[in-house]
Amino acid sequence: MYFIAIPVILGLAIGFFLLTNDNNIDQEPAIFTKDKLLKNSPPIIGDKTAKITILEFGDYQCTFCHKFHQQTFGDIKKSYIDTGKVNFTYKDLPVNGMASVLAAEASFCAEDQNKYWEYHNMLFDNWAGERTGWVTENSLLDFAKKANLDIEQFAECVQNHKYNQKVIENEKFAKSVGINATPSFLIFNDDKLVRIIGAQQFEKFEDAINQIS
């Protein structure tokens, strides 16, 4: 399933919407604005005024999220984000249990110190498998030290689960729009949207961007 791309362009009269066949989700089309899709997301990478946005739904323990981070994201950044054509952001969909929730919470704790993306990248760079025990409070603190964060502030944030509700809200939102696998991507402008599932090659993203440009 992780290698199947589902590019579907949805033309919208008001905002844009996703349809899903998941029996656990409301079957009525949900209408969303760009603001709703980006609510609770970390700072955008790239030009905020870019006409196209890529929103990734991921899990820090996910094998194919790691693969995307290592093999594809760099090409997208070079070709589209750095050139101002596309911007990029991320929402947590912790499918691998409480350790994934904890890692997601920690990333927002890093955002408190303006180092969300540095910490985000560090988690994927130090990926060590799904449910293997590599995500713990101690390992998250070690990553924070390497990122030169204020450890006392970071530790208090993680231990108090300051951002647990934010992570859970993002998880619920993902499911409400039919996202139930990681990584998944919504690529959209003001009136069209393409959905891609899995750690696809750069060319899949290139095709999707061209479809809505």
Backbone hydrogen bonds, N-H to C=O, Kabsch-Sander energy under -0.5 kcal/mol:
donor,donor_aa,acceptor,acceptor_aa,energy
4,I,1,M,-1.6
5,A,3,F,-0.6
8,V,6,I,-0.7
10,L,193,L,-0.9
11,G,9,I,-0.6
12,L,191,D,-1.1
16,F,32,F,-2.6
18,L,30,A,-0.9
25,I,22,D,-1.9
30,A,18,L,-1.1
32,F,16,F,-3.1
37,L,33,T,-2.0
38,L,34,K,-1.9
39,K,35,D,-0.8
39,K,36,K,-0.5
41,S,38,L,-2.0
45,I,88,F,-3.0
46,G,44,I,-0.5
50,A,47,D,-1.9
52,I,85,K,-0.9
53,T,188,F,-2.7
54,I,87,N,-2.4
55,L,53,T,-0.5
55,L,186,L,-2.8
56,E,54,I,-0.6
56,E,89,T,-2.4
57,F,184,S,-3.0
58,G,56,E,-0.5
58,G,91,K,-2.2
62,C,59,D,-1.5
66,H,62,C,-2.0
67,K,63,T,-1.8
68,F,64,F,-2.2
69,H,65,C,-2.5
70,Q,66,H,-2.4
71,Q,67,K,-2.7
72,T,68,F,-2.2
73,F,68,F,-2.5
75,D,72,T,-0.7
76,I,72,T,-1.9
77,K,73,F,-2.9
78,K,74,G,-2.3
79,S,75,D,-2.5
80,Y,76,I,-2.6
81,I,76,I,-1.6
82,D,77,K,-3.5
84,G,81,I,-1.5
85,K,80,Y,-1.5
86,V,80,Y,-1.9
87,N,52,I,-2.3
88,F,45,I,-2.1
89,T,54,I,-2.4
91,K,56,E,-2.9
93,L,58,G,-3.1
95,V,93,L,-1.5
97,G,94,P,-0.5
100,S,97,G,-0.7
101,V,97,G,-1.4
102,L,98,M,-2.7
103,A,99,A,-2.3
104,A,100,S,-2.2
105,E,101,V,-2.6
106,A,102,L,-2.4
107,S,103,A,-1.8
108,F,104,A,-1.4
109,C,105,E,-1.8
110,A,106,A,-2.0
111,E,107,S,-1.4
112,D,108,F,-1.3
113,Q,110,A,-1.4
114,N,111,E,-2.4
115,K,110,A,-2.0
119,Y,115,K,-2.2
120,H,116,Y,-3.2
121,N,117,W,-2.5
122,M,118,E,-1.6
123,L,119,Y,-2.2
124,F,120,H,-1.7
125,D,121,N,-2.6
126,N,122,M,-1.4
127,W,124,F,-1.2
131,R,129,G,-0.5
136,T,134,W,-0.8
140,L,136,T,-2.5
141,L,137,E,-2.0
142,D,138,N,-2.2
143,F,139,S,-2.3
144,A,140,L,-1.8
145,K,141,L,-2.2
146,K,142,D,-2.0
147,A,143,F,-1.6
148,N,145,K,-1.6
149,L,144,A,-2.5
151,I,149,L,-1.0
154,F,150,D,-2.6
155,A,151,I,-3.2
156,E,152,E,-2.0
157,C,153,Q,-2.0
158,V,154,F,-2.5
159,Q,155,A,-2.9
160,N,156,E,-1.8
161,H,158,V,-1.3
162,K,157,C,-2.1
164,N,161,H,-1.6
167,V,163,Y,-2.1
168,I,164,N,-2.5
169,E,165,Q,-2.5
170,N,166,K,-1.9
171,E,167,V,-2.1
172,K,168,I,-2.5
173,F,169,E,-2.3
174,A,170,N,-2.4
175,K,171,E,-2.0
176,S,172,K,-2.0
177,V,173,F,-1.2
177,V,174,A,-0.8
178,G,175,K,-1.5
179,I,174,A,-2.8
180,N,178,G,-0.7
184,S,57,F,-1.7
185,F,196,I,-2.9
186,L,55,L,-2.3
187,I,185,F,-0.5
187,I,194,V,-3.1
188,F,53,T,-2.3
188,F,186,L,-0.5
189,N,192,K,-2.1
194,V,187,I,-2.9
196,I,185,F,-2.3
198,G,183,P,-3.1
200,Q,198,G,-2.1
204,K,201,Q,-1.3
205,F,201,Q,-1.0
206,E,202,F,-2.4
207,D,203,E,-2.5
208,A,204,K,-2.0
209,I,205,F,-2.6
210,N,206,E,-2.2
211,Q,207,D,-1.9
212,I,208,A,-1.2
213,S,209,I,-0.9
